[in-house]
Amino acid sequence: MNNIKPEIKKGIPPVIHILFCIVVLVIPFLVMSRSGISENWHYIGYLIRTGILIALFYINYFILIDKFLFKRKVTFYILINVLLIILAVPLQNILFKLFAGPPPVIPMRRREPNIPRPPYEMRILGDYVLIILAVGMSVAVKATMRWYRDSINLESIKATQLEADLKNLRSQLNPHFLFNTLNNIYSLIAVDTTKAQDAVHRLSGLLRYILYDNDRKFVPIDKELEFTRNYIDLMRLRMSPNMKLDVSIKNDNCNVEIASLLFITLIENAFKHGINNGTDSFINIKILVDKENGVLCTVENSMSDVKDKIEPENSGIGLANLRKRLELLYPYKHELIVQQDKDRFSVLLRIGFDTLK
């Protein structure tokens, strides 16, 4: 239905109503219109009864439900329908006498065996039951169509809100990334100007990816992994000799798309809190992508300085931002585990292969 043009969508309900009326009114005529006046007389009676049911159905469908029931004027809606239902049967009898006339005289050879007719009260009760069912059916059909329309509108609103939330998170992420990187370059200027110049050159390549190559919600996994490698190479420039960095990034021929800038938050935090120039420290980064297990990213770093420890519940803008993005992009289909020991901090991110776009 989403691929159907709006003008066609608007034309579908009237077509259904017309087909419904044709089926209800014409097919019985074709069945009843055999030779003999008796069948024609029965069809006229059927036409009057069915016409009143259809009229009540559409009076409710097009007028009363929208004007009263959906506006929560339930009492007025019920009173009007009670009045219509009470008047429907006498109107039916009047129309029957005007257009159908008395029952035809059936020849003896065509008379059916003498089968007693139901009592008059039972026949009247049956007419009222049919009328009530017609009114109830109109409410059911109208409510179902409104629920369907509202559900589509709700999905559209959710999609729009999701896109707005993601754009807002990305607008927070890019300045956060830039701030941390510039802070690292600033610390290099006083130590090694050559490395600082190289860092600025590498940063320009990373920013090009963020600003121009990364304008979509999902990007090829190879591009994202390449961006991650380049960022790690940039961070290597500020590492001291007592810093140990172990990096393993592998893609087992998996050609998929993934949400952009997911890994960089974890790696940023590792370099921010894992590097300690005064003591031995380490950072271990592993990213594995394969067709069977999807994406697995683990980042571990040392926590040698007490003041740099990160609380899992309050891990700064980066991890809080990442959690929100994962909830929006991969609801119930991702795993993010943050653990902190006395001297190390670790994060595990797993995204199932079936959730990749």
Secondary structure by P-SEA (a helix, b strand, c coil): cccccaaaaaaaaaaaaaaaaaaaccaaaaaaccccaaaaaaaaaaaaaaaaaaaaaaaaacccccccccccaaaaaaaaaaaaaaaaaaaaaaaaaacccccccccccccccccccccaaaaaaaaaaaaaaaaaaaaaaaaaaaaaaaaaaaaaaaaaaaaaaaaaaaaaaaaaaaaaaaaaaaaaccccaaaaaaaaaaaaaaaaaaccccccccccaaaaaaaaaaaaaaaaccccccbbbbbbbbbcccccccccccaaaaaaaaaacccccccccbbbbbbbbcccccbbbbbbbbcccccccccccccccaaaaaaaaaaacccccbbbbbbbcccbbbbbbbbcccccc
